[in-house]
Amino acid sequence: MKQVAKLEFKFHQTKRELEKINSDVQSLESELKQLSDKYEAAMLDRQKLQEEAEIMERRLVAAEKLISGLGSENERSHS
């Protein structure tokens, strides 16, 4: 009988430990999901900013060409 009581105690103790581990795993999975969502949002923001930077770079190049062309035109008209 004493052996059965020890085994039951050990069973319940192990069961509580397993429940705690399962709870910890669920918490970690939830945290991982949140971090994954934040990472995905950050990557989308990065992509959007990169696209905007590329647009601004093209506009800057076009503006520099326009300014250069206007400067050349101005020199020709004053010559």
N, C-alpha and C positions, 0 to 999 in steps of 0.2 A: 504494500500500500504506500509506503514511504517513497518508493521508487516512482510510482505513478504520480504522486504529488509533485515530485521534483521535475518529472517530465512535463507535467501540465504547466508548472511555473515557467520552465524554460520555453515551452511553446508560446505562452502568452507574452513573455518578455521578448522573444524573437519576433512575434507578430507585431508588437508595439514598435520595435526597431524598424521593421519593414514598412509599417505605416508612416513612420517619420521619414524614412528614406524616400518613399513614394511622394510624400508631401514636398520634400526638398527638391526632388526631380521636377515636380509640377511647377514649383516656384522658379527653378532655373529655366525650364522651358518657356515660361511666361516672360521672364526677363530676356531670354534669347530672342523671343518673338518681337518684343519691344525694341531691342537693339537692332534687329534685322530691319524692322520697319523704319527706324531712324536712319539706318545706313542707306536704305533704298531711297528715302526722301532726300538725303544729302547727295546721293549720286545723281538724282534727277535735277536738283538745284545746280550741281556742278556742271552737268551737261547743258542746262539752260544758260548758265553764266558763260560757259565756253562758246556757245553759239552766239550769244550777244557780243562777246569780245571779238569774235571773228567778223561779225557785221560791222562793229566799230572800227576794226582794223581796215576793212575794205573801204569804209567811208573816209577814214583818215588818208588812205592812199589816194582816193579819188579827189579829196580836198587838196592834197599836196600837188597833184597834177594840175588841178584847176588853178591854184595859186601860181604855180610855175608858168602855166600857159598865159595867165593874165599878166604876169611880170614880163614875159617875153613880148606880149602884145603891147604893153605899155612902153617898153624900150623901143620897139619899132615905130610906134606912133610919135615918139619924141625925137626920133633920129631924122 
